[in-house]
Amino acid sequence: MVKVVATFGNDYSIEQAEKRLLEAGFKFRREKPIKLIIEAKNEKEINLIRQIIVASYGYVEPIESFRARMMEAITKAIKYIIMPKKND
């Protein structure tokens, strides 16, 4: 389950997006004042959510993938091994 975060500029656009998401059968919750947290199961649903949000004049926050998190952890570990902090 992936959570997609969408931000909107006004109440009208978020209400339009909520209406379209309900019609498409997505589960979501609204956070104050103009954010939606939408649950998606796969890449196809994520793309459909993006289309709905953009059509409603919203912005989809970047989704951090598992691969990106693992690469960041590996990179940090390698940097620590190669360049440890110096004690002065």
ZIQUITA-V582115 format. One record per backbone hydrogen bond with DSSP energy under -1.0 kcal/mol. NH is the residue of the N-H (numbers start at 1). CO is the residue of the C=O. If there is no record, write none. Layout:
nh=NH co=CO
nh=NH co=CO
This chain:
nh=2 co=40
nh=4 co=38
nh=6 co=36
nh=7 co=59
nh=8 co=34
nh=14 co=10
nh=15 co=11
nh=16 co=12
nh=17 co=13
nh=18 co=14
nh=19 co=15
nh=20 co=16
nh=21 co=17
nh=22 co=18
nh=23 co=19
nh=24 co=20
nh=26 co=21
nh=29 co=37
nh=31 co=35
nh=35 co=31
nh=36 co=6
nh=37 co=29
nh=38 co=4
nh=39 co=27
nh=40 co=2
nh=46 co=42
nh=47 co=43
nh=48 co=44
nh=49 co=45
nh=50 co=46
nh=51 co=47
nh=52 co=48
nh=53 co=49
nh=54 co=50
nh=55 co=51
nh=56 co=52
nh=57 co=54
nh=58 co=53
nh=59 co=7
nh=61 co=5
nh=69 co=65
nh=70 co=66
nh=71 co=67
nh=72 co=68
nh=73 co=69
nh=74 co=70
nh=75 co=71
nh=76 co=72
nh=77 co=73
nh=78 co=74
nh=79 co=75
nh=80 co=76
nh=81 co=77
nh=82 co=78
nh=83 co=79
